[in-house]
């Protein structure tokens, strides 16, 4: 679950598994797997960071293990 903010300042929690894609135009739009769209105050980068952290927590992937794997692939 990721904590986000609507444009009116209301906080809510979104299941990160429901995110299909995120757009910045200039507001941040989140399109869900259901086709619904949500506009949030957070930047696209913030939403992505929270979604990645959520997936890491969900799958118990330590952030350092992921970074070392990416670094090894780039070598």
Sine and cosine of phi, psi and omega as CSV:
sin_phi,cos_phi,sin_psi,cos_psi,sin_omega,cos_omega
0.00,0.00,0.63,-0.77,0.03,-1.00
-0.83,-0.56,0.63,-0.77,-0.03,-1.00
-1.00,-0.05,0.82,-0.58,-0.04,-1.00
-0.76,-0.65,0.11,-0.99,-0.04,-1.00
-0.76,-0.65,0.78,-0.62,0.10,-1.00
-0.95,0.32,0.27,-0.96,-0.03,-1.00
-0.89,0.46,-0.41,0.91,0.03,-1.00
-1.00,0.10,0.07,1.00,0.05,-1.00
1.00,-0.07,-0.08,1.00,0.00,-1.00
-0.96,0.27,0.78,-0.63,0.04,-1.00
-1.00,0.05,0.56,-0.83,0.08,-1.00
-0.48,-0.88,0.23,-0.97,-0.02,-1.00
-0.89,-0.46,0.72,-0.69,-0.03,-1.00
-0.87,-0.49,0.68,-0.74,0.11,-0.99
-0.95,0.32,0.91,-0.41,-0.05,-1.00
-0.88,0.48,-0.34,0.94,0.02,-1.00
-0.95,0.31,-0.27,0.96,-0.06,-1.00
-1.00,0.02,-0.06,1.00,-0.04,-1.00
-0.98,0.22,0.84,-0.55,0.08,-1.00
-1.00,-0.04,-0.76,0.64,0.12,-0.99
-0.34,-0.94,0.26,-0.96,-0.05,-1.00
-0.80,-0.60,0.69,-0.72,0.01,-1.00
-0.78,-0.62,0.51,-0.86,0.09,-1.00
-0.90,-0.43,0.89,-0.46,-0.08,-1.00
-0.47,-0.88,0.85,0.52,-0.42,0.91
-0.96,0.27,-0.35,0.94,0.11,-0.99
-0.94,0.34,0.35,-0.94,-0.01,-1.00
-1.00,-0.02,0.87,-0.49,0.03,-1.00
-0.96,-0.28,0.76,-0.65,0.09,-1.00
-0.93,-0.36,0.85,-0.53,0.08,-1.00
-0.99,-0.17,0.78,-0.62,-0.04,-1.00
-1.00,-0.05,0.28,-0.96,0.01,-1.00
-0.87,0.49,-0.39,0.92,0.03,-1.00
-0.98,0.19,-0.21,0.98,-0.06,-1.00
0.99,-0.15,-0.24,0.97,0.05,-1.00
-0.91,0.41,0.50,-0.87,0.03,-1.00
-0.85,-0.53,0.62,-0.78,0.01,-1.00
-0.80,-0.60,0.68,-0.74,0.08,-1.00
-0.97,-0.26,0.77,-0.64,-0.05,-1.00
-0.81,-0.59,0.33,-0.95,-0.01,-1.00
-0.98,0.19,-0.42,0.91,-0.02,-1.00
-0.93,0.38,0.43,-0.90,0.07,-1.00
-0.96,0.27,0.29,-0.96,0.05,-1.00
-0.85,0.52,-0.68,0.73,0.00,-1.00
-0.88,0.47,-0.64,0.77,0.03,-1.00
-0.90,0.44,-0.67,0.74,0.01,-1.00
-0.90,0.44,-0.70,0.72,0.00,-1.00
-0.88,0.47,-0.71,0.70,0.00,-1.00
-0.87,0.50,-0.71,0.71,0.02,-1.00
-0.90,0.43,-0.65,0.76,-0.01,-1.00
-0.91,0.41,-0.66,0.75,0.03,-1.00
-0.91,0.42,-0.71,0.71,0.03,-1.00
-0.87,0.49,-0.64,0.77,0.04,-1.00
-0.87,0.49,-0.73,0.69,0.00,-1.00
-0.90,0.43,-0.61,0.80,0.04,-1.00
-0.90,0.43,-0.69,0.72,0.03,-1.00
-0.90,0.43,-0.66,0.75,-0.04,-1.00
-0.90,0.44,-0.63,0.77,-0.04,-1.00
-0.99,-0.17,0.10,0.99,0.02,-1.00
0.83,0.56,0.61,0.79,0.05,-1.00
-1.00,-0.01,0.90,-0.43,0.02,-1.00
-0.92,0.40,0.71,-0.70,-0.02,-1.00
-0.82,0.57,-0.57,0.82,-0.02,-1.00
-0.93,0.36,-0.56,0.83,0.02,-1.00
-0.92,0.39,-0.64,0.77,0.01,-1.00
-0.91,0.42,-0.70,0.71,0.00,-1.00
-0.90,0.44,-0.66,0.75,-0.01,-1.00
-0.93,0.36,-0.54,0.84,0.04,-1.00
-0.92,0.39,-0.67,0.74,0.02,-1.00
-0.91,0.41,-0.67,0.74,0.01,-1.00
-0.88,0.47,-0.63,0.78,0.01,-1.00
-0.92,0.40,-0.60,0.80,0.01,-1.00
-0.93,0.36,-0.48,0.88,-0.04,-1.00
-0.99,0.14,-0.23,0.97,-0.02,-1.00
-0.96,0.28,0.00,0.00,0.00,0.00
